[in-house]
Amino acid sequence: MKELLIITHYFPPEIGAASNRIFQLARGLHNRGFKVSVLTPLPNYPNGKVFKAYQGRYRNTSWEEGLLVHRLWLYASNSKNTLLRLGSMLSYSISLIWYVLWHRLPDTVIIQSPPLVVAFTSVVFLRSKKRRLILNVSDLWPLAGLELGAFKKGLSYRLLKTLERYNYKQADLILGQSQEILSHIHSIFPEKATILYRNFPDFQPPKPVVRPMDNAKIKLVYAGLLGVAQGIYTLCQALDYTKIEFHIYGAGSEQARIISFIENHPDKDLVYHGELTRVELHKVLGSYDLGIIPLRHRIYGSVPSKLFEYARLGLPVLYFGGGEGETLVHRHKLGWVAKAGDYAHLNRVIANIDPAELDIRHKRTLQGRALDHFDFTQQLQGLLTAL
């Protein structure tokens, strides 16, 4: 049995696209005969606190659905303070170094990036051990951080660019979740071996739910991270509720502000439902008419995994993020597109949506299209040929 190690900063029971993506990859490889082990921090995302079941531990090892998962100590933080966030990543990097120095490792290692610093630490120490390194790039840091306003061009940005370049150079194979990511990498290293590996979901899709529209409002839903990049707090303020009711699931740095806004604006059709597990979400999302995927700014290289997940559920998409995601919505007829950051245009798009296009027939057609074009098994098979 071929052994393989995955190093990641995010992993279940943490929620979010990053942990789901890595778990699906790990489970998919395990189901195809690989002995997969995972190195990850004690779970703490997105609240920046180690989950209660793991508090007081410096390390935890367990078998989870056939995967050997090693959870390592870190200083957990989701602070907006750059130094504290950096300290959190460095603490996990130190734990990784300690583990790598004292344990036997498989010959093939998949490294998740970002976080860039953690990926750099892994590449440096594993390259010295002559392992085959596969870099799984889900976002382009530090470029994405620059576009989000997380930092400005200067010494720290140039340093991160140096780390990014080193990671690409040393990797034997790079997986990119978008064509834009691969184009960026090839602009630096034209001959680098790459594979387009999107965030396709791997679950048995439920049948779309019939919901008579009559003269009721469109039930719009957002489910995911309530962070700065998604801008859900601003979205709550900017939406025109004449034709819609807006339902929110998730957690993150904007959670408290969103709850406060809802409490202070009882006149708006706006509901916060808290956090649900991914399985629970799949059960409730079918009761909605339209799922919104927002980004405050167009982020080069980013294609939110919700795009593929909602389509597999048969949930039409209102895409509000620009870039490659917008292109995919148009190409595969997944729903509607509004100009990124233009809330007036977003409200015009909503006002012009025909409720008849949200009926069960359209949902079934959408789900069938997703099953044809966003096939996790077929994509994973393409990766297996390269391993």
C-alpha positions in Angstrom: 0.0 0.0 0.0 1.4 3.4 -1.0 1.9 5.8 1.8 1.1 9.5 1.5 1.2 12.5 4.0 -1.0 15.6 3.8 0.1 18.7 5.7 -2.7 21.2 6.2 -3.6 24.1 8.4 -7.4 23.2 8.2 -9.1 19.9 8.7 -12.5 18.7 10.2 -14.1 19.1 12.7 -13.3 22.6 11.5 -15.8 24.0 9.1 -15.3 25.8 5.8 -14.1 25.1 2.2 -10.5 24.5 3.1 -11.1 21.7 5.6 -13.8 20.1 3.4 -11.5 20.2 0.4 -8.5 18.5 2.1 -10.7 15.9 3.9 -12.3 14.9 0.5 -8.9 14.6 -1.1 -7.6 12.5 1.8 -10.6 10.3 1.9 -10.6 9.9 -1.8 -7.0 8.7 -1.8 -7.7 6.4 1.1 -10.6 4.8 -0.8 -8.3 4.1 -3.7 -5.7 2.2 -1.8 -3.5 4.8 -0.2 -2.4 4.8 3.4 -3.0 8.5 4.2 -1.8 10.3 7.2 -2.6 14.0 8.0 -0.6 16.6 9.9 -2.8 19.5 11.1 -3.2 21.8 14.1 -5.5 21.2 17.0 -8.8 22.4 15.6 -9.4 26.1 16.2 -10.9 27.6 13.0 -12.7 30.0 12.5 -13.0 31.2 16.2 -9.3 31.2 17.0 -9.8 29.0 20.0 -8.9 25.4 20.3 -12.1 23.3 20.4 -13.2 22.3 23.8 -12.7 18.6 23.2 -9.0 19.2 22.5 -8.2 21.9 25.0 -5.3 21.1 27.4 -3.5 18.9 24.9 -0.2 19.4 23.1 -0.9 16.7 20.6 -3.7 14.3 19.6 -3.5 11.2 17.3 -6.6 9.4 16.1 -8.0 7.2 13.3 -10.8 9.1 11.5 -12.5 7.3 8.6 -9.4 5.4 7.7 -7.1 8.4 8.0 -4.3 8.6 10.6 -4.7 12.2 11.9 -1.9 13.9 13.9 -3.1 17.1 15.5 -0.2 19.3 16.7 -0.1 22.2 19.2 -0.3 25.8 18.1 -1.0 29.2 19.6 -4.6 29.7 18.3 -5.7 33.2 17.3 -8.0 34.8 14.7 -6.9 38.3 15.8 -6.9 41.1 13.2 -3.4 41.9 14.6 -0.9 40.8 12.0 1.7 39.9 14.5 -0.6 37.7 16.5 -1.8 35.9 13.4 1.8 35.4 12.3 2.6 34.1 15.7 -0.1 31.5 15.4 1.2 30.3 12.0 4.8 30.2 13.3 3.7 28.2 16.4 2.3 25.5 14.1 5.4 25.7 11.9 7.5 25.0 15.0 5.3 22.0 15.8 5.7 20.8 12.2 9.5 21.1 12.4 9.6 19.1 15.6 7.4 16.4 14.1 9.3 16.2 10.9 12.7 15.9 12.7 11.6 12.9 14.9 9.3 10.9 12.7 9.5 8.7 9.7 7.6 10.3 6.8 6.2 8.8 3.5 8.0 9.5 0.3 5.1 11.6 -1.1 3.8 14.7 0.7 0.9 17.0 -0.3 1.3 20.5 1.3 -1.7 22.9 1.5 -1.0 26.6 0.7 -1.9 29.0 2.1 -0.9 29.7 4.8 2.2 30.6 3.0 4.5 30.5 6.0 3.4 27.0 7.0 3.8 25.8 3.4 7.3 27.3 3.3 8.4 25.7 6.5 7.1 22.3 5.2 8.8 22.7 1.9 12.2 23.7 3.4 12.4 20.8 5.9 10.9 18.1 3.6 13.1 19.1 0.7 16.1 18.3 2.8 14.6 14.9 3.4 14.3 14.3 -0.3 10.6 13.8 -0.4 8.3 14.2 -3.5 6.5 17.4 -2.8 3.0 18.3 -4.2 1.9 21.8 -3.4 -1.9 22.3 -3.3 -2.5 26.0 -4.0 -6.1 27.2 -3.2 -5.4 30.9 -3.1 -2.6 33.1 -4.4 -0.9 34.6 -1.4 0.4 37.2 -0.9 -1.5 38.7 -4.0 -4.9 37.8 -2.5 -3.9 39.5 0.8 -2.9 42.6 -1.1 -6.2 42.7 -3.0 -8.1 42.2 0.3 -6.2 45.1 1.9 -4.7 42.8 4.5 -1.3 44.4 3.9 0.4 46.9 1.5 3.4 46.6 -0.8 6.6 46.9 1.1 9.2 44.8 2.8 6.8 42.2 4.3 5.0 41.8 0.9 8.3 41.3 -0.9 9.4 38.8 1.7 6.2 36.8 1.2 6.6 37.0 -2.6 10.1 35.4 -2.0 8.5 32.6 0.0 5.9 32.0 -2.6 8.4 31.8 -5.4 10.6 29.4 -3.4 7.6 27.1 -2.7 6.7 26.9 -6.4 10.3 26.3 -7.4 10.8 23.4 -5.0 7.5 21.6 -5.6 7.6 18.6 -7.9 4.0 19.1 -8.8 1.5 21.9 -8.2 -2.3 21.5 -7.9 -4.2 24.8 -8.5 -7.9 25.3 -7.9 -8.3 27.7 -10.8 -7.0 28.4 -14.2 -5.9 31.8 -12.9 -3.7 30.2 -10.3 -2.0 28.0 -12.9 -1.5 31.0 -15.2 0.1 32.9 -12.3 2.5 30.0 -11.5 3.4 29.5 -15.2 4.2 33.2 -15.5 7.0 32.6 -12.9 8.0 29.0 -13.8 6.7 28.2 -17.4 7.8 24.6 -17.3 6.4 23.7 -13.9 4.2 20.6 -13.8 0.7 21.6 -12.8 -2.8 20.1 -12.6 -6.1 21.9 -12.4 -7.7 20.5 -9.3 -10.9 22.3 -8.5 -12.9 22.2 -5.2 -15.5 19.7 -6.5 -17.7 18.3 -3.7 -18.0 14.5 -3.1 -21.4 13.7 -1.5 -24.6 12.0 -2.5 -26.8 14.9 -3.6 -30.4 15.0 -2.2 -33.3 15.5 -4.6 -34.2 19.2 -5.1 -37.1 20.3 -2.9 -40.4 21.5 -4.4 -41.4 24.9 -2.9 -44.4 26.6 -4.5 -43.5 30.3 -5.1 -47.0 31.8 -5.4 -46.5 35.5 -4.5 -44.0 34.8 -1.7 -40.6 36.4 -1.6 -37.5 34.7 -3.0 -35.7 32.9 -0.2 -32.0 33.9 -0.6 -29.4 32.1 1.5 -25.7 32.4 2.4 -23.9 29.6 4.2 -20.2 29.8 5.1 -17.5 32.0 6.7 -18.7 35.3 8.0 -15.4 37.1 7.4 -14.1 40.3 5.9 -13.5 38.8 2.5 -17.2 37.7 2.2 -18.6 41.1 3.4 -21.9 39.7 4.7 -22.4 42.5 7.2 -22.2 45.1 4.3 -24.5 42.9 2.2 -27.1 42.9 5.0 -27.1 46.7 4.9 -27.1 47.1 1.1 -29.7 44.5 0.0 -33.1 45.6 -1.1 -35.6 43.4 0.7 -38.6 44.2 -1.4 -38.4 40.9 -3.3 -36.3 38.7 -1.0 -35.8 37.4 2.5 -32.2 36.8 3.4 -31.1 33.8 5.6 -27.6 33.4 6.9 -25.7 30.4 8.3 -22.1 30.4 9.5 -19.5 31.9 11.9 -16.6 34.3 11.7 -15.3 37.7 12.6 -18.4 39.6 11.4 -20.8 37.4 13.3 -21.5 39.7 16.2 -22.0 42.7 14.0 -24.5 40.8 11.8 -26.5 39.6 14.8 -26.6 43.2 16.2 -27.7 44.6 12.8 -30.6 42.1 12.7 -31.7 42.9 16.2 -31.7 46.6 15.4 -33.5 46.2 12.1 -36.6 44.1 12.8 -38.3 45.6 9.7 -35.9 43.7 7.4 -36.6 40.1 6.3 -33.2 39.0 7.6 -32.5 35.8 9.7 -29.3 34.4 11.2 -29.6 30.7 11.9 -26.1 30.1 13.5 -23.7 27.3 12.6 -24.6 23.9 11.1 -22.4 21.0 10.1 -21.9 20.4 6.4 -24.3 17.4 6.5 -27.0 19.4 8.3 -26.5 22.3 5.8 -27.1 20.0 2.8 -30.5 19.0 4.4 -31.7 22.6 4.8 -30.3 24.4 1.7 -32.7 22.6 -0.6 -35.5 24.5 1.0 -34.1 27.8 -0.4 -34.6 29.3 -3.8 -31.3 31.0 -4.4 -27.8 30.8 -2.9 -25.6 33.9 -2.9 -21.8 33.7 -3.2 -20.3 37.2 -2.4 -16.8 38.5 -2.3 -16.2 42.1 -1.3 -13.5 42.4 -3.9 -12.6 40.4 -7.0 -9.7 38.2 -5.8 -7.5 36.9 -8.6 -7.3 33.1 -8.6 -10.2 32.6 -6.2 -13.1 30.4 -7.2 -15.4 29.7 -4.2 -16.1 26.0 -3.7 -19.8 27.0 -2.9 -20.2 27.4 -6.6 -19.8 23.7 -7.2 -21.5 22.6 -3.9 -24.7 24.7 -4.5 -24.9 23.4 -8.1 -24.7 19.8 -6.9 -27.5 20.5 -4.5 -29.6 21.9 -7.4 -29.5 25.4 -5.8 -29.3 28.2 -8.3 -26.5 30.7 -7.7 -26.4 34.5 -7.4 -22.6 35.1 -8.0 -21.2 38.4 -6.7 -17.5 38.0 -6.8 -16.1 38.5 -10.3 -13.2 36.7 -12.0 -13.1 33.0 -13.0 -16.2 32.1 -10.9 -18.3 34.6 -12.9 -17.1 32.9 -16.1 -18.1 29.4 -14.8 -21.6 30.6 -13.8 -22.1 31.9 -17.4 -20.5 28.9 -19.1 -22.5 26.2 -17.2 -25.7 28.3 -16.7 -25.6 28.0 -12.9 -27.6 31.2 -12.1 -27.1 34.9 -12.2 -24.1 37.3 -12.0 -23.8 40.8 -10.4 -20.8 43.0 -10.8 -18.4 42.5 -7.9 -18.7 45.3 -5.3 -21.6 47.0 -7.1 -24.5 46.7 -4.7 -26.9 48.8 -6.9 -26.3 46.3 -9.8 -26.8 43.4 -7.4 -30.2 44.7 -6.4 -31.2 45.3 -10.0 -30.3 41.7 -10.9 -32.4 40.4 -8.0 -35.3 42.6 -9.0 -35.2 41.1 -12.5 -35.1 37.4 -11.5 -38.1 35.5 -12.7 -39.3 33.2 -9.9 -40.4 30.7 -12.5 -36.7 30.0 -13.1 -36.3 28.9 -9.5 -38.9 26.1 -9.8 -38.2 22.3 -9.4 -37.7 21.7 -13.1 -34.9 24.2 -13.3 -33.3 22.9 -10.1 -33.2 19.4 -11.5 -31.7 20.6 -14.7 -29.0 22.5 -12.8 -28.2 19.5 -10.6 -27.8 17.2 -13.6 -25.5 19.7 -15.3 -23.3 19.8 -12.1 -23.1 16.1 -11.9 -21.9 16.0 -15.5 -19.3 18.7 -15.3 -18.1 18.8 -11.7 -17.2 15.2 -11.1 -14.9 14.6 -8.1 -14.2 11.0 -9.0 -13.1 11.8 -12.5 -10.9 14.7 -11.3 -9.3 12.6 -8.6 -8.5 9.9 -11.2 -6.6 12.5 -13.1 -4.5 13.2 -10.0 -3.9 9.5 -9.4 -2.2 9.2 -12.7 0.4 11.7 -11.6 1.1 10.2 -8.1 
